[in-house]
Amino acid sequence: MKTILITGARGGVGRFLRAEFRGRYRLRLSDLTDPPDLGPNETSVPADLRDMAALREAVDGVDGVVHLGGQSVESSWEVIRDINLDGTHNLYEAARRAGVRRVVYASSNHAVGFYPRGETVGDRCYPKPDSRYGLSKVFGEALASLYADKYGVETCCIRIGNVAPEPMDHRLLSIWISPRDFAQLVGIGLEHPDIRFEIVYGVSDNQRAWWDNSNAHRLGYQPMDRSEDFAAKVMANCPSGTGDAVADRYQGGLFVSAESGGDPFKADQR
C-alpha cells in the first residue's frame, strides 16, 4: 500500500478524497492543524505551506502528493502570493529534495474563468484567469511544468470544477464532479505510468460541460456520474442567473467580478 500525502486535508475536497481512498492508500494528512477524525491507515503531519522545514517533514518517505492546500477563494495579493505562490513552490521544492516522483496538483476552473460560457476550451487553451486566485493556479500549473521538465517531478494538474455530492445551481450543472469521479481522476494522476506533465479537467460526464476533457479520457478517465441527473431539481429550485451580468457571461461566475471578498458562498480561509 503506497503512502500518499494530502495537503489541505481538512478542507471539503480533502474529506471527500479521504473517504474515497480509505483502504486504498496509507494517507498522510497535512493541514494547519490535525483533523479530529483520524481513521485507520491515516496519520497527521501539520504544516503551514509557508514553512519549508515543516513541508520537508511532511513529504519525507511518501510515494506521491495530492496538493489540495492553499487559499481557496479570492483574497488580497499578499495572501495569494504568500500561500498559493510561495507555498506551492515550497511544496514542489520539498518534494524534489525528498525524491518524490509524482504530484497531483489541484488547479482550478478559475485558471480559465474568463472564457465565455459559449466557448468550449481544452487542456491546451491559453490561460484566462478570472481572479488573483485563478492567476495563482496558472502559476501552479507553470511551476509544475518546470519541475516536471527540469527535475522529473511528474505532475497531473486537475482544473477542478466543483466537487460535491450533487450540483446546487445552474453553473454547477456545467462544472460539477462527484467525489468518486474526482477520486478516479486523482488515482489516475498518482498511478498512470506515462504521466510527465498533464492538464485535465475535474468534471463528471456533464451534458452542459464547457470543457473538452479528451486528455483525461486518453489517460483512462471514465466518469460514472453526470450532472443531468440533477438538472430538473436545480431548474425547479434555483434562479437561472446571479443578477450579475458579467458573472453570468463567463465561465468563472462570481469570481470574475469579485474582489477581496471572493465567492460570497464560501468563507475566506487560510
Sequence and secondary structure as in RCSB ss.txt:
>XXXX:A:sequence
MKTILITGARGGVGRFLRAEFRGRYRLRLSDLTDPPDLGPNETSVPADLRDMAALREAVDGVDGVVHLGGQSVES
SWEVIRDINLDGTHNLYEAARRAGVRRVVYASSNHAVGFYPRGETVGDRCYPKPDSRYGLSKVFGEALASLYADK
YGVETCCIRIGNVAPEPMDHRLLSIWISPRDFAQLVGIGLEHPDIRFEIVYGVSDNQRAWWDNSNAHRLGYQPMD
RSEDFAAKVMANCPSGTGDAVADRYQGGLFVSAESGGDPFKADQR
>XXXX:A:secstr
  EEEEETTTSHHHHHHHHHHBTTBEEEEESSS  S   TTEEE    TT HHHHHHHHTT SEEEE  S  S  
 HHHHIIIIIIHHHHHHHHHHHHT  EEEEEEEGGGGTTSBTTS B TTS    SSHHHHHHHHHHHHHHHHHHH
H  EEEEEEE EESSS  STTHHHHEE HHHHHHHHHHHHH TT SEEEEEE  S TT  B  HHHHHTT     
 GGGGHHHHHHHS S  S HHHHHBTTGGGGT  TT  TTS    
